[in-house]
Amino acid sequence: MNVQQLVEIVQGQVLNPQVSLRHELKGGCGADLMSDVLASVKPDAVLLTGLCNIQVVRTAQMADVRAIVFVRGKKPTAETIALATQEGIPLISSPFGMFELCGRLYQAGLHSLEEPVSS
């Protein structure tokens, strides 16, 4: 699935339309703890999150996340959008909650890219 297809499934609004939506996504994850993202997410994932600060984009950069979906209609600051645009990371706002979005994406064939975090 590519990012454009993801936008349609989550009924999302692309917050930085100048970036490419052609990236292929291999899977996804839902998290609000960015340390969990860094510790457990494989590259080429979409990140579903309720956090809207600039650290979400910085974490996505380090974890090779290809797109970020903000749940429950949340929208990040202009600074966050600017950094994501500079880095070529699509930001999408969806009206649905994280639980429903995970289910919609899984049902559409996108599977988890999370690995267990060792203790």
Contact map, one row per residue, 1 for C-alpha under 8 A:
11101100000000000000000111000000000000000000000000000000000000000000000000000000000000000000000000000000000001000000000
11111100000000000000111110000000000000000000000000000000000000000000000000000000000000000000000000000000000000000000000
11111110000000000000111110000000000000000000000000000000000000000010000000000000000000000100000000000000000000000000000
01111111000000000000110000000000000000000000000000000000000000000000000000000000000000000000000000000000000000000000000
11111111100000000000000000000000000000000000000000000000000000000000000000000000000000000000000000000000000000000000000
11111111110000000000000000000000000000000000000000000000000000000000000000000000000000000000000000000000100000000000000
00111111111111000000000000000000000000000000000000000000000000000000000000000000000000000001000000000000000000000000000
00011111111100000000000000000000000000000000000000000000000000000000000000000000000000000000000000000000000000000000000
00001111111100000000000000000000000000000000000000000000000000000000000000000000000000000000000000000001100100000000000
00000111111100000000000000000000000000000000000000000000000000000000000000000000000000000000011100001001100000000000000
00000011111110000000000000000000000000000000000000000000000000000000000000000000000000000000011000000000000000000000000
00000011111111000000000000000000000000000000000000000000000000000000000000000000000000000001111000000000000000000000000
00000010001111100000000000000000000000000000000000000000000000000000000000000000000000000001110000000000000000000000000
00000010000111111000000000000000000000000000000000000000000000000000000000000000000000000111100000000000000000000000000
00000000000011111000000000000000000000000000000000000000000000000000000000000000100000000111100000000000000000000000000
00000000000001111110000000000000000000000000000000000000000000000000000000000000100110000110000000000000000000000000000
00000000000001111111000000000000000000000000000000000000000000000000000000000000000000000100000000000000000000000000000
00000000000000011111000000000000000000000000000000000000000000000000000000000000000010000000000000000000000000000000000
00000000000000011111100000000000000000000000000000000000000000000000000000000000000010011100000000000000000000000000000
00000000000000001111111000000000000000000000000000000000000000000000000000000000000000010100000000000000000000000000000
01110000000000000011111000000000000000000000000000000000000000000000000000000000000000000100000000000000000000000000000
01110000000000000001111100000000000000000000000000000000000000000000000000000000000000000000000000000000000000000000000
01100000000000000001111110000000000000000000000000000000000000000100000000000000000000000000000000000000000000000000000
11100000000000000000011111000000000000000001000000000000000000000000000000000000000000000000000000000000000000000000000
11100000000000000000001111110000000000000001110000000000000000000100000000000000000000000000000000000000000001000000000
10000000000000000000000111110000000000000001100000000000000000000000000000000000000000000000000000000000000001101000000
00000000000000000000000011111000000000000001110000000000000000000000000000000000000000000000000000000000000001111000000
00000000000000000000000011111100000000000000111100000000000000000000000000000000000000000000000000000000000001111100000
00000000000000000000000000111110000000001000111100000000000000000000000000000000000000000000000000000100000000011100000
00000000000000000000000000011111000000000000001110000000000000000000000000000000000000000000000001000100000000000000000
00000000000000000000000000001111110110000000001111000000000000000000000000000000000000000000000000000000000000000000000
00000000000000000000000000000111110000000000000011100000000000000000000000000000000000000000000000000000000000000000000
00000000000000000000000000000011111110000000000000000000000000000000000000000000000000000000000000000000000000000000000
00000000000000000000000000000011111111000000000000000011001000000000000000000000000000000000000000000000000000000000000
00000000000000000000000000000000111111100000000000000000000000000000000000000000000000000000000000000000000000000000000
00000000000000000000000000000010111111111000000000000000000000000000000000000000000000000000000000000000000000000000100
00000000000000000000000000000010111111111000000000000000001000100000000000000000000000000000000000000000000000000000000
00000000000000000000000000000000011111111000000000000000001001100000000000000000000000000000000000000000000000000000000
00000000000000000000000000000000001111111000000000000000000000000000000000000000000000000000000000000000000000000000100
00000000000000000000000000000000000111111100000000000000000000000000000000000000000000000000000000000000000000000111100
00000000000000000000000000001000000111111110100000000000000000100000000000000000000000000000000000000000000000001110000
00000000000000000000000000000000000000011111100000000000000000110000000000000000000000000000000000000000000000001110000
00000000000000000000000000000000000000001111100000000000000000111100000000000000000000000000000000000000000000001000000
00000000000000000000000111100000000000000111110000000000000000011100000000000000000000000000000000000000000000000000000
00000000000000000000000011111000000000001111111000000000000000011110000000000000000000000000000000000000000000001000000
00000000000000000000000010111000000000000001111100000000000000001111100000000000000000000000000000000000000000000000000
00000000000000000000000000011110000000000000111110000000000100001011100000000000000000000000000000000000000000000000000
00000000000000000000000000011110000000000000011111000000000000000001111000000000000000000000000001001100000000000000000
00000000000000000000000000000111000000000000001111110000000000000001111000000000000000000000000001000000000000000000000
00000000000000000000000000000011000000000000000111110000000000000000011101000000000000000000000001000000000000000000000
00000000000000000000000000000001000000000000000011111001000000000000010000000000000000000000000000000000000000000000000
00000000000000000000000000000000000000000000000011111101000000000000010001111001000000000000000000000000000000000000000
00000000000000000000000000000000000000000000000000111111100000000000000000011001000000000000000000000000000000000000000
00000000000000000000000000000000000000000000000000011111110000000000000000011011001000000000000000000000000000000000000
00000000000000000000000000000000010000000000000000001111111000000000000000000000000000000000000000000000000000000000000
00000000000000000000000000000000010000000000000000111111111100000000000000000000000000000000000000000000000000000000000
00000000000000000000000000000000000000000000000000001111111110000000000000000001001100001000000000000000000000000000000
00000000000000000000000000000000000000000000000000000111111111000000000000000000000000000000000000000000000000000000000
00000000000000000000000000000000010011000000000000000011111111100000000000000000000000000000000000000000000000000000000
00000000000000000000000000000000000000000000001000000001111111111111000000000000000000000000000000000000000000000000000
00000000000000000000000000000000000000000000000000000000111111111000000000000000000000100000000000000000000000000000000
00000000000000000000000000000000000001000000000000000000011111111000000000000000000000000000000000000000000000000000000
00000000000000000000000000000000000011001110000000000000001111111000000000000000000000000000000000000000000000000000000
00000000000000000000000000000000000000000111100000000000000111111100000000000000000000000000000000000000000000000000000
00000000000000000000000000000000000000000011111000000000000111111111000000000000000000001000000000000000000000000000000
00000000000000000000001010000000000000000011110000000000000100011111000000000000000000001100000000000000000000000000000
00100000000000000000000000000000000000000000111000000000000100001111100000000000000000001111000000000000000000000000000
00000000000000000000000000000000000000000000011110000000000100001111110000000000000000001111000000000000000000000000000
00000000000000000000000000000000000000000000011110000000000000000011111000000000000000000011110000000000000000000000000
00000000000000000000000000000000000000000000000111110000000000000001111111100000000000000011110000000000000000000000000
00000000000000000000000000000000000000000000000111000000000000000000111111000000000000000000111111001000000000000000000
00000000000000000000000000000000000000000000000001000000000000000000011111000000000000000000111111000000000000000000000
00000000000000000000000000000000000000000000000000000000000000000000011111100000000000000000111100000000000000000000000
00000000000000000000000000000000000000000000000001010000000000000000011111110000000000000000111000000000000000000000000
00000000000000000000000000000000000000000000000000010000000000000000010011111000000000000000100000000000000000000000000
00000000000000000000000000000000000000000000000000011100000000000000000001111101100000000000000000000000000000000000000
00000000000000000000000000000000000000000000000000011100000000000000000000111111100000000000000000000000000000000000000
00000000000000000000000000000000000000000000000000000000000000000000000000011111110000000000000000000000000000000000000
00000000000000000000000000000000000000000000000000000100000000000000000000001111111000000000000000000000000000000000000
00000000000000000000000000000000000000000000000000011100100000000000000000011111111100000000000000000000000000000000000
00000000000000110000000000000000000000000000000000000000000000000000000000011111111110000010000000000000000000000000000
00000000000000000000000000000000000000000000000000000000000000000000000000000111111111000000000000000000000000000000000
00000000000000000000000000000000000000000000000000000100100000000000000000000011111111100000000000000000000000000000000
00000000000000010000000000000000000000000000000000000000100000000000000000000001111111111110000000000000000000000000000
00000000000000010110000000000000000000000000000000000000000000000000000000000000111111111100000000000000000000000000000
00000000000000000000000000000000000000000000000000000000000000000000000000000000011111111000000000000000000000000000000
00000000000000000000000000000000000000000000000000000000000010000000000000000000001111111000000000000000000000000000000
00000000000000000011000000000000000000000000000000000000000000000000000000000000000111111100000000000000000000000000000
00000000000000000010000000000000000000000000000000000000100000001111000000000000000111111110000000000000000000000000000
00100000000001111011100000000000000000000000000000000000000000000111000000000000000110011111000000000000000000000000000
00000000000001110000000000000000000000000000000000000000000000000011110000000000100100001111100000000000000000000000000
00000010000111100000000000000000000000000000000000000000000000000011110000000000000000000111110000000000000000000000000
00000000000111100000000000000000000000000000000000000000000000000000111111100000000000000011111000000000000000000000000
00000000011110000000000000000000000000000000000000000000000000000000111111000000000000000001111110000000000000000000000
00000000011100000000000000000000000000000000000000000000000000000000001111000000000000000000111110000000000000000000000
00000000010000000000000000000000000000000000000000000000000000000000001110000000000000000000011111011000000000000000000
00000000000000000000000000000000000000000000000000000000000000000000001100000000000000000000011111111000000000000000000
00000000000000000000000000000100000000000000000111000000000000000000001100000000000000000000000111111100000000000000000
00000000000000000000000000000000000000000000000000000000000000000000000000000000000000000000000011111110000000000000000
00000000000000000000000000000000000000000000000000000000000000000000000000000000000000000000000111111111000000000000000
00000000010000000000000000000000000000000000000100000000000000000000001000000000000000000000000111111111100000000000000
00000000000000000000000000001100000000000000000100000000000000000000000000000000000000000000000001111111110000000000000
00000000000000000000000000000000000000000000000000000000000000000000000000000000000000000000000000111111111000000000000
00000000110000000000000000000000000000000000000000000000000000000000000000000000000000000000000000011111111100000000000
00000100110000000000000000000000000000000000000000000000000000000000000000000000000000000000000000001111111111100000000
00000000000000000000000000000000000000000000000000000000000000000000000000000000000000000000000000000111111111110000000
00000000000000000000000000000000000000000000000000000000000000000000000000000000000000000000000000000011111111000000000
00000000100000000000000000000000000000000000000000000000000000000000000000000000000000000000000000000001111111000000000
00000000000000000000000000000000000000000000000000000000000000000000000000000000000000000000000000000000111111100000000
10000000000000000000000011110000000000000000000000000000000000000000000000000000000000000000000000000000111111110000000
00000000000000000000000001110000000000000000000000000000000000000000000000000000000000000000000000000000110011111000000
00000000000000000000000000111000000000000000000000000000000000000000000000000000000000000000000000000000010001111100000
00000000000000000000000001111000000000001110100000000000000000000000000000000000000000000000000000000000000000111110000
00000000000000000000000000011000000000011100000000000000000000000000000000000000000000000000000000000000000000011111000
00000000000000000000000000000000000000011100000000000000000000000000000000000000000000000000000000000000000000001111100
00000000000000000000000000000000000000010000000000000000000000000000000000000000000000000000000000000000000000000111110
00000000000000000000000000000000000100110000000000000000000000000000000000000000000000000000000000000000000000000011111
00000000000000000000000000000000000000000000000000000000000000000000000000000000000000000000000000000000000000000001111
00000000000000000000000000000000000000000000000000000000000000000000000000000000000000000000000000000000000000000000111
